[in-house]
Amino acid sequence: MRRTEEFTVEFAPQESKVPSGISFLYDVVDSLKGAVIAAFVVFCLVFRVIGVEGDSMLPTLHDGDWVAVSGLSLNIDRGDVVISTQPWERNVPIVKRVIAVGGDMVDIDFSTGDVYVNGELLNEPYINSPTTLSYDVKFPVTVPDGFVFLMGDNRGDSLDSRSSHIGFVDERYILGEVYMRIFPTGDWKIDDYE
């Protein structure tokens, strides 16, 4: 017969000899890692960051601005600044202001620069210059349901729904509403006007 004996050995944990500076650095890196992951999730799922090209939205947005675009709620209203990805000859997204939505009638008096929606003169404190530049679209026009009529704030330097190159924009091609300016820093807010 064989005799079996069991032994239990307990080891006391040794205290870590890691210097406090290294431990602090590890904690900071660990916190930053969590912050970067959280920022990545927010900017991928809630916002998209898009760069503005050109001067068509002066004075609201400038060439080189970076904006956060939210596509969570696509309740498009007059006055919203939006990004459209509707295909056109340059095949790049455009940033413009919603002037009219489906069912609205738009008329422009190019001699005075006044824009009318459903017979009412728009109050447009955001524009850089009056709407005196015309393209090939004949006014008045009625915006079809499911579409929007877009114009840049810099009316003298904006290719927009006044031209058949852009025309009415299908709401399905609205990537989202410009929520805030990210760069340059300090001037975050994008004013909404109706």
C-alpha positions in Angstrom: 0.0 0.0 0.0 1.2 3.4 -0.9 1.0 6.3 1.3 0.0 9.7 -0.2 0.6 12.9 1.5 -0.7 16.3 0.5 1.1 19.5 1.2 -0.2 23.0 0.9 2.2 25.8 0.4 1.0 29.4 0.7 2.9 32.2 -0.9 2.6 35.6 0.5 2.2 38.2 -2.3 5.2 40.4 -2.7 4.7 44.1 -2.9 5.3 45.6 -6.3 8.5 47.6 -6.5 7.2 49.8 -9.4 8.1 53.4 -8.8 5.2 55.8 -8.3 6.0 57.8 -11.4 5.7 54.7 -13.6 2.4 53.7 -11.9 1.0 57.2 -12.5 2.1 57.1 -16.2 0.4 53.8 -16.6 -2.9 55.2 -15.1 -2.7 58.2 -17.4 -2.2 56.0 -20.5 -5.0 53.7 -19.4 -7.4 56.7 -19.0 -6.4 58.2 -22.3 -7.0 54.9 -24.0 -10.6 54.9 -22.7 -11.1 58.5 -23.8 -9.8 57.8 -27.3 -12.1 54.8 -27.6 -15.1 56.9 -26.4 -14.3 59.7 -28.8 -14.0 57.2 -31.7 -17.4 55.8 -30.9 -19.0 59.2 -30.7 -17.5 60.5 -33.9 -18.2 57.3 -35.8 -21.8 56.7 -34.6 -23.1 60.1 -33.7 -21.0 62.6 -35.8 -19.0 62.7 -38.9 -16.2 65.2 -39.4 -16.2 66.9 -42.9 -13.9 69.6 -44.3 -15.4 72.6 -46.1 -14.1 73.4 -49.5 -14.6 76.7 -51.2 -16.3 80.0 -50.3 -19.9 79.3 -51.1 -21.0 79.4 -47.5 -19.3 82.7 -46.4 -19.7 84.2 -43.9 -21.1 81.2 -42.0 -18.4 78.7 -43.0 -15.0 79.3 -44.5 -12.7 77.3 -46.8 -10.7 75.0 -44.6 -13.2 74.8 -41.8 -13.9 71.4 -40.3 -17.5 70.7 -39.1 -19.2 67.9 -37.2 -22.2 66.6 -39.1 -25.0 64.8 -37.3 -27.1 62.3 -39.2 -29.1 61.0 -36.2 -32.2 63.0 -36.8 -32.9 63.9 -40.4 -35.8 66.2 -39.8 -34.8 68.7 -42.4 -36.0 72.2 -41.8 -35.7 75.5 -43.7 -32.5 77.3 -42.5 -30.6 74.1 -41.7 -27.0 73.9 -43.0 -26.6 70.4 -44.5 -24.2 68.2 -46.4 -25.5 66.7 -49.6 -23.8 63.7 -51.3 -26.2 63.8 -54.3 -24.1 62.9 -57.4 -23.2 65.7 -59.8 -20.4 66.4 -62.3 -17.7 67.1 -59.6 -18.9 64.1 -57.5 -18.0 65.7 -54.2 -20.2 66.5 -51.2 -21.5 70.0 -50.9 -22.4 72.1 -47.9 -25.4 74.4 -48.4 -28.4 75.9 -46.5 -31.9 74.5 -46.9 -34.1 77.3 -48.4 -37.2 75.2 -49.1 -38.5 71.7 -48.5 -40.9 69.5 -50.5 -44.1 71.3 -51.5 -42.7 74.8 -51.1 -42.7 77.3 -53.9 -39.5 79.3 -54.4 -39.3 82.6 -56.3 -36.2 84.8 -56.7 -36.2 88.4 -57.8 -32.7 88.7 -59.2 -33.0 92.5 -59.7 -33.4 93.1 -56.0 -31.8 89.9 -54.7 -34.9 88.9 -52.7 -35.8 85.3 -52.2 -39.5 84.3 -51.5 -40.7 81.0 -50.2 -44.5 80.4 -50.5 -44.9 84.1 -51.3 -43.1 85.3 -48.2 -39.9 87.3 -48.3 -37.1 85.4 -46.5 -35.3 87.2 -43.7 -31.7 86.2 -44.5 -29.2 87.8 -42.1 -26.7 85.0 -42.8 -26.1 85.8 -46.5 -22.9 87.4 -47.7 -24.5 89.2 -50.7 -28.0 89.5 -52.2 -29.2 86.8 -54.6 -28.5 88.6 -57.9 -26.6 85.7 -59.6 -28.9 83.5 -61.7 -28.2 80.2 -63.5 -30.4 78.2 -65.9 -33.4 77.4 -63.5 -36.5 79.5 -64.3 -38.4 80.8 -61.3 -40.9 80.4 -59.6 -40.4 76.6 -58.9 -42.1 74.2 -56.7 -40.0 71.8 -54.7 -41.1 68.1 -55.3 -42.0 66.1 -52.2 -38.9 64.3 -50.9 -36.5 67.0 -52.2 -35.0 70.2 -50.9 -33.9 73.4 -52.5 -30.4 74.4 -51.3 -28.4 77.6 -51.7 -25.0 78.8 -50.4 -24.8 81.8 -48.1 -22.4 83.5 -50.5 -25.0 83.9 -53.2 -22.5 85.5 -55.7 -20.1 82.5 -55.5 -22.3 79.4 -55.0 -23.3 76.7 -57.4 -26.5 75.4 -55.9 -30.2 74.6 -56.7 -30.4 77.7 -58.9 -28.5 75.6 -61.4 -29.6 72.4 -63.1 -26.1 71.1 -62.3 -27.3 70.7 -58.7 -31.1 71.2 -59.0 -33.4 69.9 -56.4 -31.6 67.6 -53.9 -33.1 64.3 -53.0 -33.5 64.1 -49.1 -32.0 60.6 -49.3 -28.7 62.2 -50.2 -28.6 64.5 -47.2 -25.7 63.1 -45.1 -26.7 65.2 -42.1 -27.0 68.6 -40.6 -23.9 70.7 -39.7 -24.0 70.7 -36.0 -20.9 72.6 -35.0 -17.5 73.9 -36.2 -14.6 71.8 -34.9 -11.8 73.7 -36.5 -10.7 76.5 -36.2 -11.4 76.3 -32.6 -13.1 79.1 -30.6 -16.0 79.6 -33.0 -17.9 76.4 -32.5 -21.5 77.5 -33.1 -23.3 77.3 -36.5 -26.3 79.6 -36.3 -29.7 78.3 -37.4 -32.0 80.7 -39.1 -35.5 80.2 -40.4 
